[in-house]
Amino acid sequence: MLRARILTAAVLIPLTLAALFWLPPLGWGAVTLAIVGIAAHEWANLASYAKWQRILFVASTVGIGVVVLFALGSRLTSDGGWPSPVTLLVCGVATAFWLVVAPAWLAAGWRVESKLALALTGWLVLLASWIALVELQARSPALLLAAMAIVWVADTAAYFSGRAFGRRKLAPTISPGKTWEGVYGALLATAVYTLLLLWLAPEAIRAGPLGLPTLAGWVGLVLALTGLSIVGDLFKSLLKRQRGVKDSGKILPGHGGVIDRIDALLAMMPPAALLAQYALH
């Protein structure tokens, strides 16, 4: 299992970096939309859709993305991102979902049976994160990489701090392996990561996100994004537990499915895109 995880990561990491930095925004949008299509198939399985419902959900998810690319793709290069109303609406609604609805869903342990409700949730979760990924890459591949690294730093720190110090379960009925000590380790690591980025790019301090005290503002925002990434991870775990499966899919040897790899990004990317478009100046 460990060897498979390492080999898969060894293939995916350079491919992801190459696509991130070398593809134009429209190409990046097309590639990431294909990945969203795979994630949509996994979501349909987690929702226990019948075969025809899975096909319809995947086709509609990808179809919506294709329409958006054809209608607005030229703006990605000329404007350095989607039109502002698109990002504000889609990512704003998704951010509200992750801040309000998802925590309530987790706390109550809701088991949603409505196929339509699950489809609407899937479209919002998957397509909003895709909109955000394309928005950030169009603005700056390095900016998107820095945002994605928040999740990687948090995951790594949570794993090691949880193994070393983990005592108190974070959500024992949803994900028994996660601990509060792992959360604290993730928050500490991403705070240090933020300080390192600000040291490497001191001009960002002068920007001052949202009018907050510059240093405290950046650290606070990254800690909030880290918290949302944990919500995304737990949300995926709840859906899998309710479906009675270990992984969302099998396409990535040693890692499971696409959703297993991007669960935290699904929750973190929409607010990160809002921050990039409306708070950085």
C-alpha angles and dihedrals in degrees: 000000000000091000091051091050092051094046092048091049091047089058099039100046098059092040091051093048092047092051092044096054104028105039120084115239093263091051091047089050092052094048094047091046089058088054089049087054090058090047089050090056090051091048090052090053091050088051090054092236121176116248095264090047091052091051092047093048094049093045093048093046094051091039092057090050092049091051090050092049093049093044100043107012094105089060091061092071100032096044101026093241144011120310107282096246091057094054093041094051102039099036092038093056091045092050090052089051093053094043098046116008101040095051090049089047090052095044093050095038090226115197103204113203099175108108091203093052090050091048092051090048091048093050091049096046097044102036096042091054089048091051088051095048092052093044093053095044091050090052096045132332088211090054091053091047091051090051094047090048089064088070094045092049091046094048093048094046092045091052097051098038090046092052093046101040107008113138109133117064116232098203109353096179093049107033112001093187096063120090137187089242088059089052092051090049091051092050093048093048095049090048089055089045090054092050089050091052091049090050090051093044106031092167088073090065091063090054093067108199116238091350092287122141099287104239096033090043095057094044091047093050093049091048088052090051089049090053091051091050088057090051089053091051092050092046091056090046091053092052091049093047092050089049091046097235132127098213135024090233145335104242095107111057111229092006105061118221137348093263089053088060101040102036094110092043091054090065099035104045101066095055089042089056091049089051092050094049102039109021105039113082 
